[in-house]
Amino acid sequence: MRRGMAALLLVVGFFLGGCGDDEPVKTIDLSERGEVMVDRPENAITYAYLPQYAHTVSYERHHLVIEYLSRVTGLTIRQVFPDTFDEHMHMVGRNLIDLTFSNPFIYVKIADRYGARAFARIVEPQGQENFRGQIICRADNPHIKTLADLKGKRLIAVDPTSAGGYLYPWGWILENGLRKEDFAEITFAPGPGGKQEKVVMAVYSGKYDVGLIREGTLHILRDKIDLAKIRVLAHSPWYPGWVYSARRGLDPAVVEKIKQALLALNFNKPEDKAILEKAGFVAVIPAQDSDFNQVRRLGEIVESGGRR
């Protein structure tokens, strides 16, 4: 605040002291903007959770993980909060995010575009190493009983780069013979963060007929809505779960420290159980880039509209 006020006083002083009666007035074009770079603390490792939920949820789910990693590795780690999936990816590309926890589809994109590399992935709360998407509708909607009934309906998904909230369930819709033109409307949740919740609420309120979300989202909203009013119409096939990756150029020794600390988390230890339960997984296992080749193939199918 003081720095900003000082800068303002300097600018005001410049114009008051530098503009005499016989000096021309200079016009400043305020439409020209430059990007402001925020300095990170020296030697700090930045950690970002892909913003599938609101920032408060992202913090609540992962602050214990970050505290644990900082304590065990001795590294200074701080969580950063991109507003959108695109911003998350761009920040990885600009080396502003060192460690990223993301869905497999986003991982494939930052790996192929920016050289990020997977080093670990999670085991889901139910014990699976994979996860899937869900296609939901209102339980009292008399016009939707099967996937074929989705023709002519209004659909909302999380984000074009969401795995569980778009890629997985939309791929399953395509596999069942429906195409984009079969829907009255297809849109994505607006605004930054919290998009999984927004999809559920859009269906719950009746604004949209059908929604695409990742499995597990409804459980998170159990205290906010009457889940009996939402029906899971279908599940997508299983695909690899969420992944930890490191940006290109991050010190391999740092990556190895983080990896070993994550792999050491043990659900049978009370202190580790609290960390894992808050984060929404039960274990962390090793991963490599080739684990996600099937996600790359699915992405190609979706981008082609199901026409192979």
Backbone bond lengths (Angstrom), bond angles and torsions (degrees), N, CA, C in turn:
res aa  C-N    CA-C-N  psi(-1)  N-CA   C-N-CA  omega(-1)  CA-C   N-CA-C  phi
1 M - - - 1.455 - - 1.514 110.26 -
2 R 1.364 117.24 -46.27 1.456 120.43 179.08 1.518 111.19 -62.27
3 R 1.356 114.49 -40.07 1.469 118.08 -179.45 1.521 110.72 -63.50
4 G 1.358 115.63 -40.24 1.457 119.69 179.64 1.508 111.88 -65.33
5 M 1.371 117.47 -40.39 1.458 120.66 178.86 1.523 111.66 -66.42
6 A 1.328 115.41 -37.60 1.467 118.86 178.78 1.517 110.89 -63.67
7 A 1.323 115.44 -41.68 1.460 119.75 179.62 1.521 110.53 -63.59
8 L 1.351 115.51 -40.24 1.455 119.54 179.72 1.528 111.12 -64.10
9 L 1.338 117.25 -43.09 1.464 120.90 179.50 1.524 111.50 -63.24
10 L 1.340 116.67 -37.30 1.463 119.69 178.17 1.515 111.10 -63.67
11 V 1.342 115.62 -41.97 1.470 119.28 179.88 1.518 110.59 -64.91
12 V 1.367 116.36 -45.38 1.463 119.88 179.43 1.528 110.13 -61.80
13 G 1.339 116.62 -43.64 1.455 120.76 179.79 1.515 112.04 -61.32
14 F 1.305 115.72 -37.74 1.463 120.37 179.83 1.522 111.09 -59.97
15 F 1.348 114.73 -46.22 1.461 118.21 -176.80 1.527 111.99 -73.95
16 L 1.346 117.15 -36.44 1.457 119.03 -179.64 1.526 111.52 -69.99
17 G 1.342 114.70 -38.84 1.458 118.29 -176.02 1.509 113.41 -88.48
18 G 1.320 117.71 -20.02 1.457 119.15 -171.78 1.503 114.57 -103.15
19 C 1.342 118.28 -5.04 1.451 120.56 -176.65 1.517 109.85 -110.55
20 G 1.322 116.80 92.03 1.459 120.44 176.68 1.510 110.66 -84.49
21 D 1.388 116.13 -179.99 1.454 119.87 -177.23 1.512 112.38 -65.16
22 D 1.374 117.06 -31.16 1.454 119.51 -176.21 1.520 112.86 -103.04
23 E 1.352 116.62 18.77 1.460 119.88 176.54 1.525 109.32 -108.38
24 P 1.331 116.49 137.41 1.477 119.09 -179.48 1.527 111.44 -67.22
25 V 1.316 115.28 147.85 1.467 120.93 176.85 1.518 108.88 -82.19
26 K 1.323 115.69 131.95 1.464 120.20 179.44 1.519 110.00 -93.13
27 T 1.320 115.70 135.40 1.463 121.26 177.64 1.524 109.67 -93.41
28 I 1.312 116.03 131.06 1.467 121.10 179.62 1.524 109.15 -105.52
29 D 1.307 116.47 125.84 1.463 121.83 -179.88 1.525 109.20 -85.84
30 L 1.343 116.24 101.57 1.468 120.51 -178.65 1.522 112.49 -77.68
31 S 1.336 117.06 -4.70 1.467 119.05 178.62 1.523 111.56 -78.64
32 E 1.334 115.93 -16.26 1.461 119.38 178.56 1.516 109.53 -85.93
33 R 1.317 115.97 124.05 1.460 120.92 -176.08 1.509 110.07 -125.21
34 G 1.293 115.56 147.55 1.458 120.61 175.35 1.510 109.81 -120.47
35 E 1.310 117.49 156.52 1.450 122.15 -179.69 1.524 110.06 -79.79
36 V 1.315 115.95 130.97 1.455 121.35 178.39 1.517 108.72 -91.44
37 M 1.298 117.27 123.63 1.456 121.89 179.07 1.524 109.49 -94.23
38 V 1.305 116.52 131.60 1.455 121.91 179.51 1.521 108.64 -99.26
39 D 1.324 115.96 122.39 1.460 119.73 179.23 1.519 110.41 -70.26
40 R 1.332 115.63 138.15 1.458 119.70 175.16 1.523 108.46 -93.37
41 P 1.333 117.39 152.40 1.466 119.43 175.56 1.525 110.20 -57.61
42 E 1.313 116.15 142.32 1.457 120.45 -177.21 1.527 110.24 -57.61
43 N 1.329 115.93 132.27 1.464 124.27 177.24 1.527 114.47 68.61
44 A 1.334 118.00 8.24 1.465 119.69 177.87 1.519 110.14 -76.95
45 I 1.335 115.67 140.38 1.461 122.62 175.46 1.525 107.16 -98.78
46 T 1.327 116.52 124.66 1.466 119.80 -179.60 1.526 110.30 -92.41
47 Y 1.316 114.70 141.40 1.470 123.30 -173.98 1.528 107.38 -131.83
48 A 1.316 117.35 127.71 1.462 120.27 -179.24 1.520 111.21 -132.08
49 Y 1.309 114.26 135.62 1.464 123.83 174.16 1.525 106.04 -98.43
50 L 1.319 117.69 120.69 1.458 121.62 179.28 1.531 109.30 -47.43
51 P 1.349 118.35 129.02 1.471 120.29 -170.85 1.526 114.69 -75.88
52 Q 1.340 116.30 65.76 1.458 119.34 175.64 1.525 110.97 -77.70
53 Y 1.331 116.44 -22.84 1.457 121.99 177.81 1.533 108.76 -121.01
54 A 1.324 116.50 174.58 1.469 121.05 176.70 1.523 109.90 -60.08
55 H 1.343 116.56 154.67 1.460 120.66 -177.50 1.528 112.22 -58.83
56 T 1.328 116.28 -33.90 1.471 118.40 178.58 1.519 110.85 -64.08
57 V 1.329 116.41 -38.07 1.462 120.48 178.24 1.527 110.25 -69.10
58 S 1.333 116.45 -41.86 1.465 120.69 178.18 1.525 110.66 -58.60
59 Y 1.335 115.71 -43.25 1.455 119.34 178.85 1.526 110.62 -65.49
60 E 1.316 117.05 -48.86 1.460 120.37 -177.44 1.532 111.74 -59.86
61 R 1.311 116.77 -37.36 1.461 119.72 -176.49 1.523 112.69 -75.52
62 H 1.334 117.65 -28.51 1.463 118.49 -170.88 1.522 116.56 -120.21
63 H 1.330 118.90 -3.34 1.464 116.92 -177.14 1.526 111.99 -67.15
64 L 1.337 117.93 -29.67 1.463 119.43 177.14 1.528 111.40 -70.45
65 V 1.335 116.69 -35.75 1.469 120.81 175.87 1.524 109.68 -60.62
66 I 1.326 116.57 -45.84 1.462 121.60 -177.75 1.524 110.74 -66.06
67 E 1.323 116.88 -42.32 1.467 119.79 176.95 1.530 110.91 -61.29
68 Y 1.314 116.10 -41.35 1.469 121.11 178.37 1.524 110.71 -63.15
69 L 1.332 117.24 -49.36 1.465 120.91 -178.65 1.528 111.18 -61.15
70 S 1.324 117.03 -41.23 1.466 120.35 178.85 1.524 110.89 -62.78
71 R 1.325 115.70 -41.91 1.467 120.30 -177.79 1.523 112.04 -68.03
72 V 1.337 115.88 -43.94 1.472 120.46 -174.56 1.522 112.02 -76.09
73 T 1.327 117.38 -39.47 1.466 120.67 -175.91 1.525 113.37 -89.72
74 G 1.318 116.98 -20.34 1.461 120.11 -175.28 1.515 113.15 78.38
75 L 1.336 117.57 6.34 1.461 122.30 179.75 1.523 110.42 -87.93
76 T 1.318 116.25 152.55 1.462 121.08 173.02 1.523 107.62 -88.38
77 I 1.314 116.44 113.88 1.466 121.54 -176.11 1.517 108.64 -124.27
78 R 1.326 116.29 131.69 1.459 119.49 177.79 1.521 109.53 -132.20
79 Q 1.322 114.57 144.82 1.460 120.48 -179.25 1.520 110.24 -85.92
80 V 1.321 116.49 136.17 1.461 122.30 174.58 1.518 108.24 -117.51
81 F 1.324 116.59 158.15 1.456 120.76 -168.64 1.530 112.50 -129.30
82 P 1.325 118.56 84.24 1.468 120.26 172.86 1.526 109.68 -61.02
83 D 1.326 116.49 148.20 1.464 120.26 -178.71 1.522 113.02 -81.92
84 T 1.328 117.22 -31.45 1.460 120.97 -175.49 1.515 110.54 -134.82
85 F 1.326 115.40 166.84 1.461 120.59 176.75 1.527 110.29 -61.37
86 D 1.337 116.61 -42.26 1.467 120.10 -179.96 1.524 111.32 -62.83
87 E 1.328 116.22 -42.98 1.459 119.32 179.22 1.527 110.61 -63.07
88 H 1.322 115.96 -39.22 1.458 120.79 177.67 1.537 109.92 -57.29
89 M 1.326 116.00 -48.76 1.465 120.06 -179.04 1.521 111.82 -63.15
90 H 1.343 116.42 -44.83 1.460 119.84 -178.56 1.528 111.55 -63.72
91 M 1.320 116.52 -35.64 1.462 119.71 178.85 1.524 111.40 -67.41
92 V 1.330 116.78 -34.45 1.468 119.61 173.98 1.524 109.41 -63.84
93 G 1.342 116.13 -44.72 1.453 120.62 -179.79 1.513 113.65 -62.78
94 R 1.337 117.26 -26.78 1.470 122.18 -179.56 1.528 111.72 -97.92
95 N 1.331 116.18 11.85 1.477 121.89 178.48 1.524 113.35 63.29
96 L 1.329 117.12 26.21 1.461 120.80 178.03 1.526 111.37 -92.07
97 I 1.323 116.49 -14.17 1.464 121.99 173.58 1.518 107.28 -121.24
98 D 1.320 116.18 120.46 1.469 121.14 -179.88 1.525 111.90 -86.76
99 L 1.322 115.69 -46.13 1.465 122.16 -179.18 1.517 108.33 -118.90
100 T 1.314 116.31 128.16 1.451 119.36 -179.08 1.513 110.74 -125.08
101 F 1.322 114.86 136.03 1.461 122.03 174.03 1.519 106.22 -111.02
102 S 1.321 116.43 110.23 1.460 119.84 -169.92 1.518 111.91 -142.31
103 N 1.322 114.50 167.81 1.459 118.63 174.43 1.533 109.29 -72.62
104 P 1.328 117.55 161.04 1.470 120.15 -174.67 1.525 113.99 -62.89
105 F 1.347 117.59 -31.67 1.457 120.18 -178.74 1.526 110.58 -67.88
106 I 1.342 116.14 -44.17 1.460 119.80 176.04 1.522 109.47 -64.17
107 Y 1.339 116.61 -39.67 1.465 118.50 178.91 1.526 110.97 -57.78
108 V 1.328 117.03 -46.96 1.473 120.44 -179.13 1.525 110.27 -57.67
109 K 1.327 116.28 -39.50 1.469 119.95 -179.10 1.537 111.53 -67.33
110 I 1.337 116.95 -46.63 1.469 117.58 -178.15 1.523 111.39 -73.76
111 A 1.335 116.92 -23.68 1.468 119.68 175.30 1.527 110.05 -71.03
112 D 1.324 116.19 -47.67 1.461 120.48 -176.10 1.528 112.43 -74.51
113 R 1.325 117.46 -32.41 1.470 120.52 -178.70 1.530 112.81 -86.31
114 Y 1.348 115.57 -42.23 1.456 119.32 -167.29 1.531 114.77 -121.09
115 G 1.326 116.86 0.40 1.456 118.96 175.92 1.511 115.67 81.07
116 A 1.347 118.28 15.61 1.467 120.38 174.79 1.528 108.86 -64.42
117 R 1.333 116.75 152.21 1.463 119.80 -178.31 1.516 110.98 -135.26
118 A 1.351 114.14 131.62 1.459 121.48 179.12 1.523 110.24 -69.04
119 F 1.340 115.39 142.95 1.464 118.73 174.64 1.537 112.09 -134.38
120 A 1.335 117.57 -12.47 1.465 120.23 178.16 1.523 109.05 -160.38
121 R 1.315 116.47 158.04 1.466 121.33 172.70 1.516 109.42 -145.32
122 I 1.315 115.18 164.96 1.462 119.13 -170.29 1.526 112.42 -97.06
123 V 1.324 113.84 161.87 1.461 122.27 168.75 1.525 106.56 -104.18
124 E 1.330 116.29 127.39 1.454 122.10 -175.70 1.534 111.90 -65.66
125 P 1.339 117.75 161.79 1.470 121.24 -177.86 1.528 113.98 -55.60
126 Q 1.337 116.71 -31.14 1.455 119.46 179.93 1.530 112.73 -82.38
127 G 1.321 116.46 0.92 1.458 120.43 177.49 1.516 114.57 97.93
128 Q 1.347 118.34 -1.64 1.459 120.73 179.80 1.523 111.05 -84.24
129 E 1.318 114.98 147.41 1.459 120.47 174.20 1.529 110.90 -84.86
130 N 1.333 117.23 -6.17 1.455 122.86 -179.12 1.524 109.71 -120.60
131 F 1.334 116.87 171.16 1.455 120.30 174.08 1.526 109.30 -144.32
132 R 1.320 116.35 176.62 1.460 119.97 -175.60 1.524 110.75 -148.70
133 G 1.319 114.50 169.90 1.451 120.61 177.87 1.511 111.05 -101.34
134 Q 1.334 114.65 166.52 1.457 120.55 178.54 1.519 110.24 -128.24
135 I 1.319 115.27 148.16 1.461 123.31 174.20 1.522 106.02 -109.95
136 I 1.322 116.98 116.84 1.463 120.48 -173.53 1.523 112.00 -118.19
137 C 1.335 115.67 156.88 1.455 122.72 174.79 1.529 107.89 -149.23
138 R 1.297 116.94 174.07 1.462 120.11 173.71 1.525 109.25 -68.40
139 A 1.313 116.07 137.09 1.462 119.97 -179.49 1.526 111.37 -64.18
140 D 1.332 117.06 -27.29 1.465 120.19 -177.37 1.526 112.97 -96.85
141 N 1.329 117.57 12.57 1.467 120.39 177.57 1.529 108.86 -78.90
142 P 1.339 118.30 110.74 1.467 120.63 -175.46 1.522 113.79 -76.05
143 H 1.340 116.32 -9.83 1.463 119.84 -174.17 1.526 113.42 -96.23
144 I 1.327 117.48 -4.61 1.461 120.13 -178.92 1.529 109.74 -124.03
145 K 1.299 115.58 109.26 1.466 121.83 177.58 1.525 112.03 -121.69
146 T 1.342 116.50 -30.96 1.465 122.01 -179.52 1.524 109.00 -135.73
147 L 1.330 116.67 171.75 1.464 120.15 177.86 1.526 111.85 -60.97
148 A 1.320 117.58 -32.72 1.464 120.75 179.68 1.524 111.41 -61.62
149 D 1.332 116.79 -26.40 1.467 121.19 -179.32 1.517 112.91 -74.31
150 L 1.332 117.70 -4.83 1.465 120.21 -178.76 1.527 112.38 -75.18
151 K 1.313 118.03 -12.31 1.463 120.32 178.37 1.526 110.51 -58.38
152 G 1.324 114.49 131.97 1.451 119.84 178.26 1.512 114.73 79.83
153 K 1.332 117.43 4.82 1.465 120.47 -176.88 1.528 111.43 -96.03
154 R 1.341 114.95 165.55 1.471 122.91 178.33 1.522 108.38 -96.17
155 L 1.331 116.23 123.50 1.464 121.63 -174.81 1.521 110.65 -117.24
156 I 1.324 115.63 138.54 1.462 121.31 174.01 1.525 109.00 -126.50
157 A 1.334 115.52 135.46 1.467 121.90 178.57 1.522 108.44 -124.29
158 V 1.319 115.66 171.76 1.458 120.83 -174.62 1.525 111.64 -70.72
159 D 1.316 116.91 -57.01 1.457 121.78 -174.25 1.533 106.90 -167.32
160 P 1.341 118.53 147.94 1.468 119.52 179.25 1.524 113.62 -58.80
161 T 1.351 117.69 -19.30 1.457 120.54 -179.53 1.528 112.61 -109.23
162 S 1.321 116.68 13.17 1.467 120.67 176.23 1.524 109.32 -82.12
163 A 1.327 116.51 134.39 1.471 120.10 179.29 1.527 110.36 -77.23
164 G 1.337 116.48 -67.70 1.457 119.94 -178.77 1.508 112.84 -68.31
165 G 1.347 117.13 -29.04 1.447 121.15 -176.96 1.515 114.74 -94.38
166 Y 1.313 117.69 8.19 1.462 120.80 174.18 1.518 112.29 -160.84
167 L 1.336 117.92 -66.16 1.460 121.43 -170.26 1.524 112.39 -55.64
168 Y 1.320 118.09 -50.92 1.458 120.90 -175.56 1.532 112.26 -66.30
169 P 1.352 119.01 -54.13 1.464 117.62 -179.34 1.525 113.91 -69.96
170 W 1.348 117.24 -33.76 1.467 118.56 178.35 1.530 110.31 -67.29
171 G 1.329 116.82 -37.91 1.465 119.46 175.08 1.515 111.21 -59.79
172 W 1.336 116.55 -37.66 1.472 120.03 179.18 1.529 110.78 -69.32
173 I 1.330 117.29 -36.81 1.465 120.70 175.76 1.523 110.09 -61.80
174 L 1.341 116.50 -43.75 1.468 120.18 177.91 1.523 111.21 -63.42
175 E 1.336 116.33 -40.79 1.470 120.34 179.22 1.525 111.26 -61.63
176 N 1.325 116.85 -25.53 1.465 121.03 -179.99 1.526 113.08 -93.28
177 G 1.325 116.19 14.96 1.460 120.51 168.96 1.511 116.84 93.85
178 L 1.333 118.83 -4.01 1.455 120.33 178.12 1.524 110.51 -85.81
179 R 1.331 115.58 154.33 1.453 121.25 179.84 1.519 109.88 -130.82
180 K 1.306 115.89 166.34 1.459 121.28 -177.37 1.520 111.79 -53.61
181 E 1.333 116.86 -40.89 1.456 120.70 -176.40 1.533 113.38 -70.49
182 D 1.324 117.18 -9.48 1.468 120.82 178.35 1.524 112.67 -77.14
183 F 1.324 117.42 -12.26 1.459 121.06 -175.36 1.523 111.56 -101.04
184 A 1.318 115.57 145.82 1.463 120.21 177.26 1.519 110.58 -69.22
185 E 1.335 116.13 -33.17 1.456 121.04 -179.90 1.524 109.12 -159.18
186 I 1.323 115.63 140.82 1.466 122.00 172.33 1.515 107.06 -131.32
187 T 1.312 116.32 123.49 1.463 120.14 -178.81 1.518 109.74 -140.78
188 F 1.332 114.94 170.59 1.463 120.74 179.74 1.522 109.69 -121.82
189 A 1.318 115.50 151.54 1.460 121.34 -176.44 1.526 110.19 -57.85
190 P 1.319 117.51 133.91 1.470 120.79 -176.12 1.522 112.66 -82.90
191 G 1.331 114.98 164.74 1.451 121.65 169.96 1.510 114.46 75.60
192 P 1.333 115.70 174.55 1.456 120.95 -179.13 1.521 112.47 -83.80
193 G 1.328 116.15 143.96 1.462 121.97 171.77 1.518 113.73 57.93
194 G 1.328 116.09 168.53 1.453 122.65 174.08 1.506 115.92 60.04
195 K 1.332 117.26 26.22 1.457 118.93 -171.90 1.526 113.33 -75.76
196 Q 1.320 117.81 -29.77 1.466 118.59 176.15 1.525 109.96 -60.69
197 E 1.339 115.98 -46.03 1.455 119.86 179.23 1.529 111.37 -62.52
198 K 1.336 116.67 -39.18 1.464 120.66 -178.20 1.524 111.73 -62.89
199 V 1.323 116.61 -36.52 1.465 119.95 178.19 1.524 109.76 -65.00
200 V 1.320 116.02 -47.54 1.466 119.67 179.86 1.526 110.73 -59.66
201 M 1.330 117.04 -45.38 1.458 120.64 -177.84 1.528 111.63 -66.58
202 A 1.342 116.83 -33.23 1.466 119.90 178.40 1.522 111.00 -65.94
203 V 1.322 116.96 -37.19 1.472 121.03 176.95 1.529 109.67 -75.21
204 Y 1.310 116.52 -42.88 1.469 121.98 -179.02 1.531 111.28 -58.45
205 S 1.342 115.84 -40.03 1.462 120.37 -178.91 1.524 112.81 -79.55
206 G 1.326 117.72 -11.63 1.459 121.62 -179.43 1.514 114.23 88.21
207 K 1.322 117.28 4.30 1.464 119.96 179.54 1.525 110.75 -66.25
208 Y 1.341 115.86 -35.33 1.463 121.01 175.96 1.522 109.17 -125.84
209 D 1.330 115.37 151.77 1.462 120.46 -176.54 1.519 112.81 -80.40
210 V 1.313 115.71 -34.75 1.465 120.08 -173.75 1.522 109.73 -142.06
211 G 1.329 116.10 146.37 1.453 121.24 179.38 1.513 111.77 -132.69
212 L 1.323 115.93 153.41 1.458 122.81 176.99 1.523 108.13 -115.00
213 I 1.332 116.01 122.29 1.462 121.48 -178.49 1.520 109.52 -138.95
214 R 1.333 116.63 167.79 1.458 119.78 173.61 1.519 108.55 -86.33
215 E 1.325 115.97 146.16 1.456 120.32 177.00 1.528 109.07 -60.96
216 G 1.324 116.12 136.35 1.455 121.77 -177.19 1.514 112.84 109.62
217 T 1.338 117.14 -21.38 1.462 120.58 -178.99 1.522 111.78 -64.12
218 L 1.325 117.06 -42.35 1.463 120.03 -178.16 1.522 111.18 -60.83
219 H 1.316 116.48 -36.15 1.466 119.98 178.82 1.525 110.74 -62.61
220 I 1.326 116.29 -38.53 1.466 120.59 -179.84 1.528 111.26 -64.77
221 L 1.341 116.31 -30.52 1.466 121.21 -177.47 1.525 113.19 -95.27
222 R 1.309 117.52 11.53 1.463 121.16 -174.12 1.532 113.32 -59.71
223 D 1.332 117.64 -26.47 1.467 120.71 -179.57 1.526 112.56 -93.17
224 K 1.327 117.29 -3.09 1.464 120.79 -176.52 1.524 113.09 -106.16
225 I 1.335 116.88 -28.44 1.463 120.28 -178.00 1.521 109.77 -135.97
226 D 1.324 115.23 166.26 1.466 121.44 174.29 1.526 107.65 -85.10
227 L 1.319 116.83 102.41 1.463 120.59 -175.29 1.527 112.52 -63.95
228 A 1.319 117.62 -19.08 1.467 120.52 178.24 1.530 111.33 -65.64
229 K 1.337 116.10 -17.69 1.464 119.69 -179.90 1.528 112.90 -89.58
230 I 1.332 116.85 -0.18 1.463 121.43 177.19 1.529 108.65 -115.12
231 R 1.332 115.55 133.76 1.465 120.21 178.10 1.527 109.59 -116.58
232 V 1.321 116.14 135.02 1.466 121.01 173.40 1.519 106.92 -84.60
233 L 1.321 115.06 109.01 1.463 120.72 -177.47 1.524 111.46 -73.82
234 A 1.345 116.37 -38.85 1.471 120.30 -178.40 1.514 109.96 -162.03
235 H 1.322 115.04 157.74 1.466 122.70 173.22 1.523 108.94 -111.16
236 S 1.313 115.86 148.26 1.460 120.27 171.99 1.524 109.20 -78.76
237 P 1.324 118.67 168.12 1.471 120.15 169.37 1.525 110.23 -62.69
238 W 1.322 115.88 166.32 1.471 121.48 178.21 1.525 110.54 -80.35
239 Y 1.335 115.42 142.02 1.464 121.97 175.62 1.529 108.90 -137.37
240 P 1.331 117.93 166.98 1.474 120.02 -179.35 1.521 112.41 -53.81
241 G 1.321 115.01 146.11 1.451 121.03 -176.20 1.516 113.68 -81.02
242 W 1.327 115.33 -173.06 1.457 122.10 -177.06 1.519 110.58 -63.51
243 V 1.320 114.00 150.54 1.460 119.79 -166.25 1.532 111.50 -130.74
244 Y 1.307 114.63 143.43 1.464 121.73 169.60 1.524 108.03 -95.33
245 S 1.328 115.98 130.66 1.458 120.08 176.39 1.518 110.03 -137.52
246 A 1.316 115.15 159.79 1.463 122.08 179.14 1.518 108.87 -114.68
247 R 1.305 115.96 144.10 1.463 120.24 178.04 1.520 110.46 -65.89
248 R 1.307 114.53 157.20 1.454 120.96 175.25 1.529 109.95 -59.38
249 G 1.337 115.96 132.34 1.454 121.14 176.00 1.510 115.35 91.56
250 L 1.333 117.86 -6.53 1.462 118.46 178.30 1.526 108.99 -68.79
251 D 1.302 116.66 136.58 1.466 123.06 -177.69 1.534 110.84 -49.01
252 P 1.339 118.91 120.22 1.466 121.43 179.80 1.528 113.30 -56.26
253 A 1.316 117.16 -30.96 1.463 119.74 178.61 1.522 110.85 -67.06
254 V 1.335 116.63 -36.19 1.462 120.73 176.73 1.528 109.77 -67.12
255 V 1.329 116.42 -44.46 1.459 120.66 179.52 1.520 110.70 -60.06
256 E 1.325 116.65 -42.96 1.466 120.53 -179.31 1.527 111.42 -64.67
257 K 1.328 117.56 -39.28 1.466 120.88 176.77 1.526 110.99 -60.15
258 I 1.329 115.30 -47.41 1.468 120.67 179.98 1.528 110.20 -62.67
259 K 1.319 115.92 -45.30 1.461 120.70 -178.66 1.519 111.24 -59.34
260 Q 1.313 117.37 -50.10 1.466 120.60 -177.05 1.533 111.17 -64.08
261 A 1.324 116.84 -35.88 1.458 119.72 177.94 1.532 111.01 -65.90
262 L 1.324 116.72 -41.52 1.466 120.56 178.81 1.530 111.39 -66.37
263 L 1.328 116.05 -43.28 1.466 119.78 -179.44 1.526 111.48 -64.90
264 A 1.329 116.40 -25.48 1.471 120.38 -176.67 1.526 112.68 -78.43
265 L 1.332 118.27 -13.39 1.464 120.16 179.11 1.528 109.96 -60.24
266 N 1.319 115.53 129.47 1.469 121.49 -173.37 1.530 109.28 -125.95
267 F 1.317 116.16 116.18 1.460 121.40 -176.62 1.530 112.64 -62.47
268 N 1.330 116.48 -20.67 1.464 120.37 -179.37 1.530 113.04 -81.20
269 K 1.329 116.86 -8.83 1.461 120.93 175.75 1.531 108.47 -95.49
270 P 1.318 117.88 125.84 1.476 120.05 -175.63 1.526 114.37 -53.07
271 E 1.341 116.37 -42.33 1.466 118.28 -177.78 1.535 111.39 -68.40
272 D 1.335 117.07 -36.05 1.466 120.90 177.43 1.532 110.78 -74.13
273 K 1.318 116.71 -36.82 1.464 121.13 179.74 1.522 110.91 -58.34
274 A 1.325 116.57 -41.86 1.467 120.30 179.30 1.521 111.02 -61.41
275 I 1.324 117.07 -40.69 1.466 122.16 178.95 1.521 110.48 -65.06
276 L 1.319 116.38 -47.99 1.458 121.59 -176.67 1.528 112.05 -67.61
277 E 1.314 116.70 -43.09 1.472 119.47 179.99 1.515 111.34 -62.83
278 K 1.314 117.45 -40.76 1.466 120.67 178.55 1.529 110.64 -63.43
279 A 1.327 116.69 -37.93 1.466 121.05 -178.32 1.524 112.76 -77.03
280 G 1.330 117.65 -20.42 1.460 120.52 177.59 1.511 114.81 92.01
281 F 1.343 117.48 23.27 1.462 120.04 172.91 1.520 109.48 -144.11
282 V 1.327 116.09 169.28 1.471 119.05 -173.55 1.523 113.01 -113.02
283 A 1.313 117.72 -11.76 1.464 121.14 178.74 1.520 109.03 -167.56
284 V 1.329 114.80 166.43 1.464 121.76 174.56 1.522 107.28 -125.64
285 I 1.333 116.84 134.28 1.456 122.34 -178.01 1.525 109.62 -124.34
286 P 1.330 117.66 159.64 1.473 119.58 179.38 1.528 111.84 -63.61
287 A 1.317 116.56 153.88 1.464 121.81 177.87 1.518 109.29 -145.96
288 Q 1.326 114.21 158.40 1.461 120.94 174.01 1.525 108.44 -141.53
289 D 1.309 115.83 164.97 1.464 121.01 -173.51 1.529 112.78 -56.71
290 S 1.318 118.75 -39.41 1.462 121.43 -175.95 1.523 113.04 -65.76
291 D 1.338 117.91 -16.94 1.467 120.62 177.06 1.520 111.80 -60.29
292 F 1.339 116.81 -19.24 1.458 120.66 -170.92 1.530 113.42 -110.72
293 N 1.323 116.12 17.07 1.463 119.60 179.49 1.528 112.15 -65.06
294 Q 1.334 117.32 -33.86 1.464 119.20 178.86 1.527 111.06 -67.46
295 V 1.331 116.86 -28.02 1.463 120.59 175.20 1.521 109.55 -70.29
296 R 1.324 117.19 -38.24 1.461 120.63 175.87 1.528 110.27 -59.93
297 R 1.330 116.67 -43.69 1.468 120.34 -179.42 1.525 110.91 -64.93
298 L 1.333 116.72 -41.52 1.464 119.79 178.49 1.522 110.28 -63.30
299 G 1.330 117.29 -40.11 1.448 120.91 178.03 1.527 112.00 -58.44
300 E 1.321 116.54 -37.84 1.471 121.07 178.48 1.524 110.47 -66.23
301 I 1.342 116.39 -39.07 1.477 120.01 179.27 1.527 110.08 -64.58
302 V 1.331 116.92 -45.45 1.446 121.07 -178.56 1.541 110.66 -64.52
303 E 1.340 116.63 -42.73 1.459 120.03 -179.67 1.526 112.05 -65.11
304 S 1.332 117.32 -26.39 1.473 120.76 178.38 1.518 111.64 -87.13
305 G 1.333 116.86 -0.19 1.464 120.07 -179.60 1.510 113.31 74.05
306 G 1.320 117.30 19.19 1.457 120.43 -179.95 1.519 114.48 87.47
307 R 1.324 115.15 0.32 1.474 118.92 -178.86 1.526 108.66 -97.76
308 R 1.327 115.34 106.06 1.473 119.88 -175.78 1.514 110.73 -106.10
